[in-house]
């Protein structure tokens, strides 16, 4: 799920126009610090799904936490609590991100050392060092982290990707070592991640929290007639999302089903390599849309008969949930945690098997009415309430 990106625009209107949960006055409040020091969000830019979960929690829960956050992302955190600001975003190249994150870690530690307040709970919004290390230094009775995804073994497509994967693996080893020593609880995105973390972080209480999506926003978008010759993909343009397998799928569909089109929403570090491969294969049935507004994205999902999602790794699957709720016929590689979240509503494909993708596509039936009803349980207000209850139970221990 960290690879799922959404385009958000800041204005004088409330963030994403989400409903706000009424504060629970029957229980005493507790003080909360949320470290979103790794956020790459900024005005008119895209943010990751992990950040999105916490931004929505901050607004919906009405807990008014203090937030450690970059200057460029502060407007996304709707809270009356204190905003402790760190370095804003620069360029988003790999070296640029590394440099900014190192500076933010130092700033976060400095702010923690200056701070005199002892929080009931301090929460790292991600398992990344830029969030975990500052929380380690912060004064709090209970400390925890949100982990939607444990990095599996990956296959790089070029040298730059190999470097990126290697750095991520080293970082994960460092942060898990810190969490074994310093954290009191973990929030995991699914049952598979929970099982992996039980081994890596023995003895730590682990709560499961779905990522959720904004069902209300989708419901406000007018219904459209489904185009049987249209599929879409939403996600980062990286090999982990299976984008190069989509080239194989669309090459075969160009042969057996002329006129069928795929619209791909999103960008990423491997986009140029993808375009080069698309041109090499002379594929004209793929349209790269880049980033589009939330309303345009939901409109596309409501128009598309199919959603192609051959991702090799997901923390939860926000894009898949949105597509299912929009009543797309969703084809995805079967990841271990999907059935526990989405049941049998997606059409599952053997992992990494483009030929099986075509077979399942040819055999999949129509969408059943129960699909949308089932997905509604993951509406954002429900998820925010679950996290608030988890944190309250931690604070009261």
N, C-alpha and C positions, 0 to 999 in steps of 0.2 A: 503494500500500500504506500509506502513512501515514494514510490514512483508515480503515483497518480497525481496529476497537476490540474489546478483549476485557475481560471482567469477571473480576478476580482477587481472591481473598480471602486475606489473610495469616493464618497460624495457626502452631501448633507443628509442623506437617507441612512437609516440604520443598516449595519453590516448584514448583507444578504437577506434583509427583511425577515429574519427569523423570529418566531414567537419567543417570549421570555417566560421562563418558569417562575411561578410565584415562590418567594422565599418561604422555607419551612420554618415557621416561628415556634414550633413545638419542641425544637431541640436547640441547645445552646450553640452559638456560632463558634467557629474555630479559625485561627489565623493560617493563611495559606500563601506560600510563595511558589510560583510556577516559573521555571527556567525555560524560556523559549529563545535562548541565546543563539541557537543555530538557525533561526528562521531566515530564509532568503526572500521573504515576502517584502514587497514594496508597491507603491501606488501604480496601478495599471500593469503590474507584472503578475507572474504566476506563482502559486505557492503549492507546496507538497501536501499530500493527504494527511500525513502525520500532524503537521502544523494546523491543518484545517480542523481536525478533531478538537484540538486544544483551544483554538480561537473560538469555536462554537461553544465549547464548554464554558469558557470564561464569560461569554455573553449570556448564555441561556441559564446557567446555574444561579445567577445573582449572588454568588459568594464573594464577589469583589476582591479577588486575590491581588497581592503585589506580584509584579511580573518583571523578571530580568529579560530584556528584549532589545534587539538592535534598534537604533533610531529610525531606520527605514521601515520597520515593521510595526511601530508603536500604534499607529492608527487602527490596526486590525484587532488589537486587544481592547475590547470595550469593557473597561473596569474603572471604578472610582478609586481603586487601590493605587498604590505607588507604582510608577513605571521607572525601573532602574535601567537606564539606557547604556548601550554599548555601541561599538563602531557600526556605522551603516554599511550597506552593501557597496562593493565596488564591482568590477567586472566579474562575471561568473565563469571564467576559465578555471581549470583545475588548480593552477598555481595561485590564481587570485583568491579562490575560496579558501585554500589552505592558509594563505597569509592572513586573511581576514579572521578566520576561525582561531588561529593562534593568538591574535591580538585580543579577540573577544574573550578567550579563556583567561588571559592575564587580567583584563578589565573585570571579569566576573569574580576572580579571586580577590582582586583589590577591593571591590565593592563588598564582598563577603567579610573581609577583614575589618572594614570600616563600620560595618553594620553592628548595632547593639541589640536589635530586636531578636528574640528567640521565637521562631514560628512553631506552631503546632505541627505543621506538615510542610516539607519542601519537596517539590516534585519536578524531576527532570522530564521535559516533554518528549525527549528522544533518548536513544541509547548512545548518541554520539558524544564524543569527548567534550565538545563545546558546551553541552548541557550538563553532563554528568560531573565533570571536574569542578565547576563552580559550586554545584549543590553539595559536593563533598566538603567544601570549606564553609558552607553556610550554617548558621546556628539554627537548629530545628530539633524538636523532640523526635520526629519521625521523618525519614527520608526515603524517597522512592523514585522509580523511573517508569516511563511508558515504553514498552518494547513491542512493536507490532511484528517484528521481522528479525529472525536470526539468519545471518548471511550463509547460504549454502555454498557448495563448490560451484564455481562458475567457469564458463568457457569463453575466453576473450576472443574478439574478432580481429583485433589489431594491437599494436604495441601500446597505444594510449589507453585502450580499454584494459589491457593487462596491468598497467601501472595503477589505474583507478581501482581495479579489483584488489590488487595487492595492498594498497594503502587502506582500503576499507576493512580488509581482513585483519591487518595489524591493529587498526584502531579498535575493532570489536574485541580483540583479545585484551587490550589495555582496559577498556571500559568495563568488561565483564569482571576483570580482576578487581577493579575499584568497587564495583557493585557487590561482589562477594564480601568485601571488607566493610563497606560503609552503608549499604542500603538496608532498610527495614521491610520493604515490600516492593512488589513489582506489579504493574498493570500490563497484561499480555493481550494481544489482539485476537487470539484464537486458541483452540485446544491444542493444536500441534505445537505452537510456539510455547505454550505453557509446559508441555511435556519436555521440550528441549531445554527450557530454562530450569526445570526441576533438577536436571542432571548438572547443568552448568552453575546453578546458584542454589545448592542444596540448603534446605532449611528455611528458605525465604517464602513468606506468604505470597501467593500469586493470584491476582484477580483477573478474570477474563472480561474484556470490554469490547463490544463490536464498534467499528468505526462509524457506521451510520451514514445517512445521506439526508438531503433536504426534500422530503416528500411533498411538503407544502409548495415549494417552488415549482416542482414538476407539475403538480396539480393545477397551478395557475397558468401553465402554458397551454394554449388551445390544442385540442386533438387534431391530428392530421391523418390522412389516408396513408397507410403503409405502402411503400414502394417495394414490390417483390424482387426487384432487380438492384436493390441498394443495401449495402452493409456499411457499418462504420466501425472504427477503432478509436479509442480514446486512451491516451497515455503517453509517457515519455518515449522518445525515439531512441531506445537503447536495446541492446541484444537480449537483455533479461526479459523484455516484454514480448519476445518472439517475433519481432518485426521482420526478421529475415526469413522466417518460416512463412510469413504472409506473402512474400514474393513467390515462393513455390506454390502456395495455394492459388494466388491470383493468376499465375502463369497457366495452371491447369484449368481454372475457370474460364480464362480467355479462350481456351480451346473447346471446352464442352458447353459453355454457357455464354456465348457472345452477348454483349450488352449489359452484363452484370458489372456493377461498379463498387469500389471500396473508397470511402472517404476516411482519411486518417487525420485525427485532431491531436495536436501536440507537437513538440519539438524536443531536441535533446542532442547530446554530444555525438551521436552516431547518425544523425540525419543526413549529412552530406554523403557518407558512405552508402547509406540506404538509397539515396537518389542516384548515385553512380551505378549501383547494382540494378536499379529499376531501369535505367537507360540502357545498360548492357543487355538486359533481357528484353528490351523494347516493349515494355509493358505500358499500355495506354489506359488501362482500366483502374488505375489508382490515382486519386486526387489527394494532394497534401494540403490540408487546410490551415496548418499552423495552430495558433491559439485563437479561439473565438469566445464570445461572451457566454455566460451561463445560460442565458435565454436562447441563444443560437444553438448551443450544445444540446439543450433539452429538446429544442425543436427538431434537430437532426435525429436524435434518438427516437422521437415520436414518429418521424417520417420513415426511418430505416426499418426494414423488415427483419434484418439480421444485425447482430453485434458479434464481431470476431475479436477474440481475446486470448491469443495463444501465449499468455505470459508464463514464464518458467518459475517465477517467484513473486508472491504477493503477501503482504502482511495481513490483509483482510480481503479487499476487492471492492473498493468504493465504486469504480466505474462499472463493474459488473452488476453491482446492486442497482445502480441507477438505470442501467439498460434493462434489467429484468423488470423493474418497476414501470418503465416506459413500454413494457410489453413487446420487447424485441425477442426474437428467437436467438438465444445466446449460445455460441459455440466457444468452448474454452478448454485448454489443457486441464486435465483433472489433477489439481493439487490436493495434498492430503487433507487440508482443512475445509475444502469447499463444501462437501456434502453436509457437514455439521452446521454450516451457515446457510447455504442456499438450497439444501435438499436436492431433489432430482429435477429442479426446474431448468437449470442449464443443460445443454447437450454436451456431454463430456467426451473429450478426445484423449487418446493416449499421448503422454507427454513427449513432445519433440517429434511427433509422427505426422508430417504434412499429408501423407497419403490417407491416413485415418481421418484427418480433418475433412478431406473431400468426401470420404465414405459417409461420415456422420452428417455432413451437409446435405448429401443426396437423400438421406434417410430420415432426417429430423422432421417431426410433424408440426402442427400448429401450436401456438401459445394457448395455454388453458387459462380460464378466468382466475383460478386460484393463485396464479403466479403473483399478480400485483397485490392481492390481499395478504399473501404470506410475507412479502417484502416490507409491508408497512410497519412491521414490528421494529424495524431498524431506523425509524424516523428520528431525526436529530434530538428533539426534546426527550425522547425515551432514553437515548444514549447518555445525554448530559445528566439526567437524573440518576442513572446507574453509577456514573463516575462520582457524583456528589455523595452518594450513599457509601461507595467504597472508601473514599477519603475520610468521611465522617467516622466510619468504623475504625479506621487506622488511628485517627486522632483521639478516639475515645478509649483506646487500649491502654 
